[in-house]
């Protein structure tokens, strides 16, 4: 097959390329370039592109750098800023995969190939109905299906995940065996294409600061000040600057610019059983399930729950276990009870 392989300079996408070549595919490498929000270049991107060039030469493959700068800032980061300004918690990685990597890239370049391959830790499987489903990776710590939970069926059907069936340790071993130049390179911890940009610095540059009170929910006592409610999310513990903790953010009043906190590791104010969802998106089709497993953040752990339909867009999750840090604006990702299939996701609401 002719494969468009998205490569980042990291070890995961490099090993994905290695496996594709080993399997005999006709592979063309692509790096999606996103400049900084001031329109200037990014030194980290230059380093990544240089590494991608090494990988291309190592395997004798064609390599192109393509730009989706404007599309990224117009859609992904504009969504993030709008969500944060509204007092909600965004997930730019989820939107980046749907809109950029499997969206604009496929529309402009990837559609010319049989498949678009990435280094995501995910799998695909064909159900008894003959349809393709998004499957979880066997490495629960690295599984990235939650970041893919808004892609469309057409995007999934055109996608390949060459390393999704491997644990991270084996990916590193393969990179060493193949003598890849980035075999020991550290994993990126950045948000999608933001890379090494500090997220709070990014928010501060665009939204500024807006000092307000940090208040203990149970007593109404003012404990300190924050620099803007948009720097904090429900369930957050670090970065509050309060003594006598631990303190957790349990509520935000956007209109009054107040952050409410509660004390203690086991404070019940940071837990809940019921999660309300809107904008439900099913990748392949509505599974018509009532018993599910789910995640409300990027974590190896799944929670068991009942899923109740309100209408086609709105659903309610009733978790068997207490859920920490239910943050409106984030996504709850819906899985089969056996955790093998990722069916889709909905936006958490109040």
C-alpha positions in Angstrom: 0.0 0.0 0.0 1.0 3.6 -0.5 1.2 5.1 3.0 1.4 8.8 4.1 3.3 8.6 7.5 3.1 11.5 9.8 6.4 11.8 11.6 7.3 14.1 14.5 10.9 13.5 15.2 10.1 11.3 18.2 10.8 7.6 18.6 7.2 6.5 18.3 6.6 7.8 14.8 10.1 6.7 13.8 9.4 3.1 14.8 6.0 3.3 13.1 8.0 4.1 9.9 10.4 1.3 10.6 7.5 -1.2 10.8 5.8 0.1 7.6 9.1 -0.3 5.7 9.5 -3.8 7.1 6.0 -4.7 6.0 6.9 -3.7 2.4 4.7 -0.6 2.1 5.4 2.4 -0.2 6.0 5.1 2.5 6.1 8.9 2.1 7.0 10.9 5.2 5.3 14.1 6.2 6.0 16.6 9.0 3.2 19.0 9.8 4.7 22.4 10.7 3.0 24.7 13.0 4.7 28.0 13.8 4.4 29.9 17.0 1.3 32.0 17.7 3.1 35.2 16.7 3.7 33.7 13.2 7.4 33.2 13.7 9.3 29.9 13.4 9.9 27.4 16.2 13.5 26.3 17.0 12.2 23.1 18.5 10.4 22.4 15.2 13.6 22.9 13.3 15.3 20.3 15.5 12.4 17.9 14.9 12.5 18.4 11.2 16.2 17.7 11.1 15.6 14.5 13.0 12.8 13.5 10.5 15.3 14.2 7.7 17.7 11.6 9.3 14.9 9.0 9.4 13.9 9.7 5.8 17.5 9.2 4.7 18.0 6.2 6.9 15.2 4.4 4.9 15.6 6.2 1.6 12.1 7.6 1.8 10.6 10.8 0.4 10.0 13.5 3.0 8.0 16.7 2.9 7.3 19.4 5.4 3.8 20.8 5.1 2.3 23.8 6.8 -1.1 23.9 8.6 -0.1 26.9 10.7 -3.2 29.0 10.0 -5.6 26.1 10.3 -4.2 25.1 13.7 -4.4 28.6 15.2 -7.8 29.3 13.7 -9.4 26.1 14.8 -7.6 24.2 17.5 -6.1 27.0 19.6 -9.0 29.3 19.1 -11.2 26.6 20.5 -8.9 26.2 23.4 -8.9 29.9 24.2 -12.7 30.3 23.8 -13.2 27.3 26.2 -10.8 28.6 28.8 -12.3 32.0 28.7 -15.7 30.5 29.4 -14.3 28.9 32.5 -14.2 25.4 31.0 -11.4 22.9 30.6 -10.4 22.3 26.9 -8.6 19.3 25.4 -6.6 20.6 22.4 -5.1 17.2 21.6 -8.5 15.7 20.9 -9.3 18.6 18.5 -5.9 18.5 17.0 -6.2 14.9 15.9 -9.7 15.4 14.4 -9.1 18.8 12.7 -5.4 18.8 11.8 -3.8 15.3 11.7 -6.7 13.4 10.3 -8.6 16.4 9.0 -6.8 19.1 7.0 -3.8 16.9 6.4 -5.9 14.1 4.8 -8.0 16.6 2.8 -4.9 18.2 1.2 -2.3 15.4 1.1 -3.3 12.2 2.8 -6.2 11.4 0.5 -3.7 10.7 -2.3 -2.5 7.6 -0.3 -4.2 4.4 0.7 -3.7 5.1 4.4 -2.4 7.8 6.8 -0.2 6.3 9.5 0.7 7.9 12.8 2.7 6.8 15.9 -0.4 6.7 18.2 -0.8 3.9 20.7 -4.2 2.6 19.4 -5.4 -0.2 17.2 -8.2 -0.8 14.7 -10.4 -3.9 14.5 -13.3 -5.1 12.3 -16.5 -6.0 14.0 -18.9 -8.8 13.1 -20.9 -6.1 11.2 -17.9 -5.6 8.9 -17.3 -2.0 10.2 -14.0 -0.7 11.5 -13.7 0.2 15.2 -11.1 2.1 17.2 -9.4 -0.4 19.5 -7.4 0.2 22.6 -3.6 -0.5 22.8 -2.4 -3.4 24.9 -0.1 -1.0 26.8 -2.7 0.8 29.1 -0.2 3.4 30.3 0.5 4.5 26.7 -3.0 4.0 25.2 -4.1 7.1 23.3 -7.5 6.2 22.2 -8.9 9.0 24.4 -7.1 11.5 22.2 -8.7 10.0 19.1 -12.2 9.9 20.5 -13.6 12.6 18.2 -12.3 11.4 14.8 -14.9 10.5 12.2 -15.5 7.1 10.8 -14.0 8.1 7.4 -10.9 9.3 9.2 -10.6 6.1 11.2 -11.1 3.9 8.1 -8.2 5.7 6.4 -5.9 5.5 9.5 -3.1 3.1 10.5 -1.4 2.8 13.8 1.7 0.6 13.2 2.9 0.5 16.8 -0.4 0.4 18.5 -0.1 -3.3 19.3 3.3 -2.9 21.0 4.3 -1.8 24.6 6.5 1.2 24.8 9.4 -0.9 26.0 9.4 -2.9 22.8 9.2 0.3 20.7 12.4 1.5 22.4 14.0 -1.9 21.8 13.1 -1.8 18.1 14.5 1.7 17.7 17.8 0.6 19.2 17.9 -2.6 17.1 17.2 -0.5 14.0 19.9 2.0 15.0 17.5 4.9 14.7 19.1 8.3 15.6 16.3 9.2 18.1 16.2 5.8 19.9 17.0 7.5 23.2 15.2 10.8 22.6 12.9 11.8 25.4 9.1 11.7 24.8 7.5 15.0 24.1 5.2 16.2 27.0 3.7 19.2 25.1 0.2 19.7 24.0 0.0 18.5 20.4 2.0 21.0 18.3 2.6 23.5 21.2 5.7 21.4 22.0 7.9 23.1 24.6 5.7 26.2 24.9 4.5 26.5 28.5 0.7 26.3 28.5 0.2 28.9 31.3 2.5 31.3 29.4 0.4 30.8 26.3 -2.8 31.5 28.1 -1.3 34.5 29.8 -0.1 35.9 26.5 -3.6 35.7 25.0 -5.9 36.3 28.0 -3.7 38.2 30.4 -4.2 38.1 34.1 -7.4 38.7 36.2 -6.7 38.5 39.9 -9.5 37.1 42.1 -10.2 35.4 45.3 -9.5 31.8 46.3 -12.2 30.8 48.7 -12.7 27.7 50.9 -16.0 26.3 49.8 -17.2 25.0 53.2 -16.5 28.2 55.2 -16.5 31.0 52.6 -13.1 32.1 54.0 -10.8 33.8 51.6 -7.5 31.9 51.5 -5.5 33.8 48.9 -5.6 35.1 45.3 -5.3 33.6 41.9 -4.1 35.4 38.8 -7.0 34.4 36.6 -9.6 31.6 36.8 -8.5 30.4 33.4 -5.2 29.1 34.8 -7.1 26.6 37.0 -9.2 23.5 36.4 -11.6 21.4 38.5 -9.6 18.8 40.4 -6.3 20.7 40.3 -4.1 20.5 43.3 -0.7 22.0 42.3 0.0 25.6 41.6 -2.5 27.2 44.0 0.1 28.6 46.3 -1.8 27.8 49.5 -0.3 26.4 52.7 -1.9 23.8 55.0 -3.0 21.6 52.0 -3.6 19.6 50.1 -6.2 22.0 48.5 -8.2 21.0 45.5 -10.1 23.3 43.1 -13.8 22.1 43.3 -15.7 24.9 41.7 -15.3 28.1 39.7 -17.6 31.2 39.6 -16.6 32.8 36.3 -19.0 35.8 36.8 -17.4 36.7 40.1 -13.9 35.5 39.2 -13.8 33.3 42.3 -12.1 29.9 42.6 -13.5 27.6 45.4 -11.2 25.0 47.0 -11.7 22.2 49.5 -9.0 20.7 51.8 -7.8 17.1 52.1 -6.9 14.2 49.9 -10.3 12.6 50.4 -12.5 15.7 50.4 -15.8 14.5 48.9 -16.3 17.9 47.3 -13.9 16.9 44.5 -15.8 13.6 43.8 -19.0 12.8 42.1 -20.8 9.8 40.5 -22.9 11.5 37.8 -21.5 13.1 34.7 -23.6 14.9 32.2 -22.6 14.9 28.6 -23.5 16.9 25.5 -22.3 16.9 21.9 -22.0 13.1 22.0 -19.9 11.8 19.1 -19.9 8.1 18.0 -16.9 7.2 15.8 -18.4 4.2 14.0 -22.0 4.0 15.2 -24.0 4.3 18.4 -23.4 1.0 20.2 -26.7 1.3 22.1 -25.0 0.3 25.3 -26.2 0.9 28.8 -23.2 -0.8 30.6 -19.9 0.9 29.6 -16.4 1.7 30.8 -15.1 5.3 30.5 -12.4 7.8 31.2 -12.8 11.4 32.1 -9.1 12.2 31.8 -5.9 10.7 30.3 -5.2 7.8 32.6 -4.5 4.1 32.4 -7.6 3.4 34.6 -11.1 2.7 33.3 -14.2 3.2 35.4 -17.4 1.1 35.1 -20.7 2.9 34.6 -24.2 3.0 33.3 -24.9 5.2 30.3 -28.4 6.8 29.9 -29.6 8.5 26.8 -31.4 11.9 27.2 -31.6 12.5 23.5 -29.3 12.0 20.5 -26.7 14.6 21.8 -27.1 14.4 25.6 -26.3 11.4 27.8 -25.7 10.8 31.5 -23.0 8.6 33.0 -23.6 7.1 36.4 -20.2 5.7 37.6 -19.9 2.8 40.0 -16.9 4.5 41.6 -16.5 8.1 42.8 -15.0 10.2 40.0 -12.4 12.8 40.9 -12.2 16.2 39.3 -15.3 16.3 36.9 -14.3 19.2 34.8 -16.9 20.8 32.4 -15.5 21.3 28.9 -13.4 18.1 29.2 -14.4 14.9 27.4 -15.7 11.7 28.8 -14.6 8.9 26.5 -16.9 5.9 26.1 -15.5 2.3 25.9 -16.9 -1.2 25.8 -17.2 -2.9 29.1 -14.2 -5.1 28.3 -12.2 -1.9 27.5 -11.3 -3.2 24.0 -13.2 -0.7 21.9 -13.4 3.1 22.1 -16.8 4.1 20.8 -16.6 7.9 21.1 -16.9 10.7 23.5 -19.1 13.5 24.8 -18.4 17.0 26.3 -18.8 17.1 30.1 -21.3 19.8 31.2 -22.5 21.1 34.5 
